[in-house]
Every structure is written in structure tokens, then in C-alpha cells.
Amino acid sequence: MVLEVVDATKEFVGVKALDGVSFSVRPGEVHALVGENGAGKSTLIKVLTGVHRPDSGQVLHRGEPVEFHRPLDAQRAGISTIYQEVNLVPLMSVAANLFLGREPRTRFGLVDRARMHAEAAEVLVGYGIHDDVRRPLGTLAVGAQQMVALARAVSADAHVVIMDEPTSSLEPREVETLFSVIERLHERGIAIVYVSHRMDELYRICDRVTVLRDGRHVHTGPLADLPRIELVSLMLGRSVGDIREHGATAFSEEHHAGAEPLLRAEDLTSGRRLAGVSVSIRPGEVVGLAGLLGSGRTETARAIIGALPLDSGTVLLGGKALRGNVGAAVRAGVSLLAEDRKAEGIIPNLSVRENIVLAALPRLSRFGVVSRARQDRVVETFIRRLRIKVSGPEQKVAELSGGNQQKVLLARWLCTQPKVLLLDEPTRGIDVGAKAEVQALIDELARDGLAVLLISSELEELLDGADRLVVLKDGAVVSELVGDRLTRDHVLSAIAAGES
């Protein structure tokens, strides 16, 4: 084994994140690491890479016990990690990020920028990136930044590469490039630890799978020998029939056919990002926005809530025009769960309680004084309702798994009692079980009369969860699908040909 952990235990604030977990990866294999949010995947990765030291158990590198005191120790040992959220320096150039900490030098000890730029351009072509490597990394699309992070990890003489939800920000063509890179790494004997909630990806590229549940190891074996339904059952520890029941769609077209739209966005135009987008949502309806990355899905949501300046167009809520700023939209009853929870969502140094009540403080206060008792009641309600795995309301939100952080953000906006909820990739990075719970909650909210706009890069999620689909391409609406036209073929045809 090239890297393994034996009987590792790790505890945080009374929560046992790892409970006697053993895990190993062989040279040249692609090993899937799966489990619900809070199962221990992130903690295990951090133990393997020196972010955390186990309370008990040990890490073995090429058969020898090691102690990584910091991530740099693991990197120097040949273990590289690519995280779901890019951890590079956006203001530095693409080339500087690729060679950060190992820049080529001249004979005088200075950074050889000409050589660095030439080598960076040559390396990144193999990752589908043809941009000028001298431009700031932050000017690239998120998917391209993710590919730079991958190139950096692989080019650092790694013999183990850990990939944490690597395709969450990638377009389909970039996913294919990633899989080609993984195949090349496999041929070179480099081990891959692959963390993903996307079943199709796992079964396409992974050799073995390890399943964690509630901080414990429950299964390791060849993935090809494990039917999908059994994998899901192992991850969740409950019947698959129960999961399917949670995924039921609540909207009745006949019941709402005569209902007037609660929200109307008409002719939204913003530079080259939006070109006359119109969308409406009725009470109790889930409207999906489909389209490739860059089609204008996120821009539409941001325009509706007033976070994207408009050249023209109007947003009406209950027949009244919104004033075009986020504060006014939130006060009127429109809330947005943004895609990037790290940059636009959680405040890591605050507690779960503080993160949840942040947007609802005006509603929870009287005469300018915030009621702690009312805060506690609201927080307790949403922790229970969303099944947020937390040791207590005062635990720092940064200590939670990514999926539980996403639930905290959802709780934040739900406690403002919105009329319209805009969800941008609400299940990004969330495993099968947590995804089913979030989807069930969306259905429940729609049954209660909430109007929902659902954005997802996963077409099946939109087809299963939306009552109506608006398809975008190049910032414009190219199709609106409902009823028996809500099919994968109709969506792909609209995206490919712009047919309505």
C-alpha cells in the first residue's frame, strides 16, 4: 500500500468524527471514498494530509509509520490534495499559482519568469487551458481555476493525489479532460483517492470503494462488484425505498394551473451576461433553470435579487416592482442561497447559531434588542428540521462538513420566512442521503406555498425536482419545458440547438 491509515480515531468538541477507521490505497488505483455528509470523509483526508493528527491510530506511508505535522509535510512526501473549493491565490498569475513554492530560478536565485510562463503554458494545454498564463488566476472561470489546481497537484511529483469533489465546478468537456488526466495518472502508477457524490463518475473511473458512515468504516471492496442500490444502502444505513419516498415531487399542475405568478422577472438584460431573460414562478411551484455553465443561470438568480446590475428589465413580486438591491429584495421576501458557500455564505469563525440567525436578526429583535431565547428556539427548530449534524448550536460552523454547512445556510434563509427562495446548486458537494433530505425539504416548502427557483448542473436533479424547466443558452431563454416535454432529450436538444 502506498498510503494507509490504521484504526484512526479523531474527536472534536464531543463529536467523534472518526471512530477506529482503517483505509488504504494501492499504487495506480482509483479508490472511491464515499459516505453521507458528516460520515468522516473530510476528517480522514485531513488526517492523511497532515491537517489533523489522529487522537489514536497511525498513518503509514509506503509501509512506514509517519507523522505529518502540517500539509506541507504531506506534500513533500508526494501526497497532493485538490479540494472542492479552490485554495489558490486569485490575484497572482496562473503561472505563479502553478509553481507556487517551487518557482524556477535563474543562476542568480531570482524567479525565472520567462521559463515559468513557458513551462506553465506547456503543462496547462494538457488540461484544456489555453488562456494567457500571465493573467490573474481570479479572472478565469471557476472550472478553469479547478483545472489549474489539479495541474499544480499532479506536477508536484505526487504519487498520491486526493481529489475532493473535483467535478463540482467543471463543465462536461472539462470533466472529460479530468478523466483523461486520471487515466494518465493511472498508467503512471499514481494512486487516486476520489471523493464524489456522483454515482456515474464513481462507477466509470473507480476501481475500489470505501464507505464511511457516522465516522466508522463500513465497507471496502471492488466497486464493480457492488450494485448501486447496495452502495446507497451502505452509505445511508437505511432502506433505499425510504430514499425514493423522500424524492417525491409535490407540485400539482392542475391545482396551480390558475394561480397567478408570485414572481415575474421580465426581459432581464445585463451586458453580455443576460439577454432578455424572462421567468416566472407561482406559489408552490419549483421552476428549474437548466443550461451549461456560463449560460446565465446564476446571473439570472443574482439579477432577480438585485446583486447583478441590469441594463434593462424588471422584477415584480406580487405585482410590485423590486427596487433592485439585495436588502430590499430580502425584506420583500426573496432569498438567495448562493452557489459558493465559502465566499458568499458561511462566516467560519462564528457559531452555527450565529450563522443561522444572521439574516433574521431584525425579525428576532424588539426595539433594537435581540432576544436570545427567540434565537435559540429558531436555531433548535432548523437544526432538527434539516437534520444538521452538530454537537450543539455554539459549535463553530467551520468545524462542520461541507454538506452540513450548506444546510446551515439554507436554515439562515428559511428563518427569514421568505416568499420566494432562489437555490443556486443547493446540493453541490452533498452526498446521496443529504441530497435526498434537501430535495424532500424543497418539496415540503413548495407544498407550503413557497415559490422556488432551482439551479443545478445535474440534469437529473432538475428533472426529478422541478415542475417546469426554463432552459438558458448564452444568457438567453431558448426553451420552456413542462409536462411530457420534461425529458432529458428535450433539454439536451434545446441546449445544443437553441430550440424552443
Secondary structure, 3 states (H helix, E strand, C coil): CCEEEEEEEEEECCEEEEEEEEEEECCCCEEEEECCCCCCHHHHHHHHCCCCCCCEEEEEECCEEECCCCHHHHHHCCEEEECCCCCCCCCCEHHHHHCCCCCCECCCCCECHHHHHHHHHHHHHCCCCCCCCCCEHHHCCHHHHHHHHHHHHHCCCCCEEEEECCCCCCCHHHHHHHHHHHHHHHHCCCEEEEECCCHHHHHHHCCEEEEEECCEEEEEEEHHHCCHHHHHHHHHCCCHHHHHHHCCCCCCHHHHCCCCCCEEEEEEEECCCEEEEEEEECCCCEEEEECCCCCCHHHHHHHHHCCCCCCEEEEEECCEECCCCHHHHHHHCEEEECCCHHHHCCCCCCEHHHHHHHHHHHHHEECCEECHHHHHHHHHHHHHHCCCCCCCCCCEHHHCCHHHHHHHHHHHHHCCCCCEEEEECCCCCCCHHHHHHHHHHHHHHHHCCCEEEEECCCHHHHHHHCCEEEEEECCEEEEEEEHHHCCHHHHHHHHHHCCC
